[in-house]
Amino acid sequence: MRKQPKQQRSRQMVTNLVDATARVIAEQGLDNTTTNHVADAAGVSVGSLYQYFPDKSALIEALLERMVADLEQAFDQRFA
């Protein structure tokens, strides 16, 4: 990630971008996903996307990190 969001609005935009990444990949496949598609799906300009993510790979990395964190939380709750 290029910069860390500090304000609630910025944190929400980053969350929306990661959510949109998941949706676009599910709908169009990984190879057909572009930063423009993700920005459109999130309802932001591609320039806003690039403030936080330098490229598609960074978006995918953020999505994977969130998925791992969700799995860890689910395992912790299940086996606590």
Residue pairs with C-beta under 8 A, 6 or more apart in sequence:
1 14
1 52
1 53
1 58
1 62
2 50
2 51
2 52
2 53
2 54
2 58
3 51
3 52
5 11
5 13
5 14
5 52
10 52
13 42
13 44
13 48
13 52
14 52
14 62
16 42
16 43
16 44
17 38
17 39
17 42
17 44
17 49
17 52
17 53
17 59
17 62
18 59
18 62
18 63
18 66
19 42
20 38
20 39
20 41
20 42
21 33
21 38
21 59
21 60
21 62
21 63
22 63
23 41
24 33
24 37
24 38
24 41
25 33
25 60
25 63
28 37
30 60
33 56
34 56
35 46
35 49
35 50
35 53
35 55
35 56
35 59
36 46
38 49
38 56
38 59
39 45
39 46
39 48
39 49
42 49
49 59
53 59
53 62
